[in-house]
Amino acid sequence: MKYYYSKTTDKNFDDAIETVTDLLKEEGFGVLTEIDVQGTLKKKLDVDFKKYRILGACNPEFAHKALRAEDKIGVMLPCNVIVEEHEDGTVEVSAVNPVASMLAVQNERLQPVADEVGSRLEKVIKRL
């Protein structure tokens, strides 16, 4: 089982971020955090890195269910979605597969939540 869902898109980097944010919203997710990895690495290490953005997506209903089932699950929240631009200019969007992540937790009460969140994230990626 892969730990992520992924798809390349014909959109440019900024348009891909906008589109995936809109698609996440349609599936009940908000973007709580946005990390500009390229900018951070330049500022902190003075290194050049490709365009790479980490979006921290959260569906409050499912986060609440997961936290009720396993109070330490917050270490795995929010669900990360990345948008990256490769050297050849192609843009790839990837999202965590929460079902794979939950295997490490070993709490069967999380399975239905992970299945639903995974299904929604996979749908977002497929719709790009």
C-alpha positions in Angstrom: 0.0 0.0 0.0 1.4 3.4 -1.0 1.5 6.1 1.7 0.2 8.7 -0.8 -2.1 9.4 -3.8 -0.5 11.3 -6.6 -1.2 12.8 -10.0 0.6 15.1 -12.4 -1.5 18.0 -13.8 -1.2 20.3 -16.8 -1.8 23.3 -14.6 1.0 25.6 -13.5 2.1 25.6 -9.9 -0.1 28.4 -8.6 -3.2 27.2 -10.5 -2.6 23.7 -9.1 -2.6 25.1 -5.6 -5.8 27.0 -6.2 -7.5 24.1 -7.8 -6.6 21.5 -5.2 -7.6 24.0 -2.4 -11.1 24.3 -4.1 -11.4 20.6 -4.6 -10.5 20.0 -0.9 -13.2 22.5 0.1 -15.7 20.6 -2.0 -14.8 17.4 0.0 -15.2 19.3 3.3 -11.6 20.1 4.0 -10.1 23.5 4.8 -6.4 24.3 4.4 -5.2 25.2 7.9 -1.6 25.6 7.1 0.5 26.3 4.0 4.3 25.8 4.1 6.4 27.3 1.3 9.3 24.8 1.4 11.2 26.6 -1.4 11.0 29.9 0.5 11.8 28.4 3.8 14.9 26.5 2.6 16.2 29.6 0.9 15.7 31.7 4.0 17.0 29.2 6.5 19.7 27.5 4.5 20.3 29.7 1.6 19.7 26.8 -0.8 17.8 26.7 -4.0 15.0 24.2 -4.1 12.1 23.5 -6.5 8.7 25.0 -6.0 7.2 22.8 -3.2 4.2 23.7 -1.1 2.7 21.7 1.8 -1.0 22.2 2.4 -2.3 21.1 5.8 -5.8 20.0 5.0 -8.4 19.3 7.7 -12.0 18.1 7.8 -13.2 19.1 11.3 -15.9 16.4 11.5 -13.4 13.6 10.7 -10.7 15.1 12.9 -13.1 15.1 15.8 -14.1 11.5 15.2 -10.4 10.5 15.0 -9.5 12.4 18.2 -12.4 10.8 20.1 -11.1 7.3 19.0 -7.4 8.0 19.7 -6.4 11.1 21.5 -2.8 11.0 20.3 -3.8 10.9 16.6 -3.2 14.7 16.6 0.4 13.9 15.8 -0.8 12.8 12.4 -3.1 15.8 11.7 -3.7 17.6 9.5 -3.6 15.6 6.4 -0.8 16.9 4.2 -1.2 17.6 0.5 1.8 18.7 -1.5 2.2 20.6 -4.7 5.6 20.4 -6.4 7.1 21.5 -9.6 9.6 19.1 -11.1 12.7 20.2 -13.1 10.9 19.5 -16.4 8.1 22.0 -15.4 5.5 19.4 -14.7 3.4 19.9 -11.6 2.5 17.0 -9.3 0.0 17.0 -6.5 0.2 14.3 -3.8 -1.9 13.6 -0.7 -1.3 11.4 2.3 -3.1 8.0 2.3 -4.5 8.0 5.9 -5.2 4.3 5.7 -1.5 3.6 5.3 -0.7 6.0 8.2 -3.2 4.4 10.5 -1.6 1.0 10.2 1.0 2.2 12.6 -1.6 3.2 15.2 -3.3 -0.2 15.6 -6.7 1.2 16.7 -9.5 -0.4 14.7 -11.9 2.4 15.7 -9.9 4.7 13.4 -10.4 2.5 10.3 -13.8 3.9 9.2 -12.5 7.4 9.6 -9.3 6.7 7.7 -11.3 4.9 5.0 -13.6 7.9 4.5 -10.8 10.5 4.6 -8.7 8.5 2.3 -11.6 8.1 -0.2 -12.1 11.9 -0.2 -8.5 12.7 -0.6 -8.1 10.2 -3.4 -11.1 11.7 -5.1 -9.5 15.2 -4.9 -6.3 13.9 -6.6 -8.2 12.0 -9.3 -10.2 15.1 -10.2 -7.2 17.3 -10.9 
